[in-house]
Amino acid sequence: SRAPEPKRRFVPSKWERMKVLRIVRGIREGYIKIGKPPEKKERFYLIWGEDDLADDSETIEKRKRRGPKHIPAPKTTLPGHAESYHPPPEYLFTKEEEKEWEDADPEDRKIKFKPNDFGKLRKVPGYKEFIKESFERCLDLYLCARVEKQRLNIDPESLVPKLPQPHELRPYPTTVAVTYYGHNGHVRCIAVDPLGHLLATGGTDNVVRVWEVDTGRCLTEFDVRETAQDSTREEDSTITALEWNPQVKYRILAIAVGNRVILLHCGDDFCQHSDALATVNLLKGASAEEEPLKSNGEKSKMVEWDESGATRDAARIMEGESAYTTMHMVDGHSTAVVDITWHRKGEYLATVSETKATSRGQVMVHHTVKRQSQNPFTAKSTKGKVQKVLFHPSKPIFFMATQTHVSSFHLLRQVLIKKLSSGAKWISSMAIHPGGDNLVVGTYDRRVCWFDMDLSSKPYKTLKYHEKAVRSVSFHRRYPLLATASDDGAVHIFHARVFDDLMRNPLIVPVKVLRAHVVKEGLGVFACAFHPTQPWVFSAGADGTVKLFQNIP
């Protein structure tokens, strides 16, 4: 059955009895104590508090636990050679130094006494300022607050990030290989064609020159004053920006001159028949011009197209004949064009006017083949003077930089995606990484701000290597390279690697400082641009020259 065992069958254990007896014996003898010992109350105590003269450890421990921790007084500075009774001659005052010391206020004196040479110790008189200085020392000890500063015992080398050596990050440009001479004045802008064969430069002499990259030979010279409607106005012939069409088939160079944009075919020998047809369609237009509509339904003309310098003959384009089409900004956009940029497909061109109209913004987007122009941003949406614009390399996103912020817009959804705050006073240039997730802006207050757009709207890293205003920034399309140009006459090259792993931050390492331009009138390097396929960089300076830096060991 499952019934428990009856108590009458219980047999006491002999060993448990012996164990219990052993415990009882220990309690009686006192080496086994049960419960807490009774607290001993002090029979005598201090009436007026603690006894500072007590020497027993218990009283000292109680005194340490009460009140703030004792902080010892700072030690006085040890005397130096100037305080000696027989100092070296170099520590004694000259007449000019003695007069300067006497005329200065006591608070402004580097030392509080005048060094004297007594020659022998027995000739040293009593120090008359002893009582006064002792009293001031006592006041300092009594009145000055004391603060205990905890110092961290950290090796400074452990705080410095471990970066790779520059020779491990090659290739990058190091040496001047080719110098392009020919401009009379400053060279303000440069552009390299997508194949890397041609280099276009524009300067204050109102001439655009196209060079052969490898040899430094000038292939074409184009005077932009020929396209002005009123040739008497010199301010209309200032070249502000150059940009090659990113599509190889077009072979078109966009030139921002005054209040117009010139689409120029330079007449090179690399143009094939299919490329010539595409170039003709862009220069002459594939269809009739369609004017945009205002909000009230009336047609408004923002751009006048002048095709007098263009041609419909593709054979003449293949033979190397130069041709151009001019876009004249009108109706509130007649001020100078300060920036231009192409869309990656090569048909859309965005322009930025210097000042905005009352109802329209500074930014316009032109379809060069269909001859259509639109003004997507109003004066209220820009909220500031627009400096630079960029198209995203792979997505329908448009970047617009004002003096202090960079805004990104989605072109299909027509919404503002993100507004980046640079923390700078005036943005001068902007470049986007080929991956599309990182943006770099240069500022006139000597900063280069790197933005990780997936991370935050604040700069991920701010680089302060230049001594003067940063004029231009540029990314390489294939190599992890970043170049910055400044008015201090230097071009800084950075190894800028962006990892596919989203958990790893970009690696930015300065590898080379290129100095080849002469600073004139406080102006150094205006622009820099990378070669599309090679680790080479071009720089345009105020000294009228253009330099090509190559990776020569």
Disulfide bonds with the S-S distance in Angstrom:
none
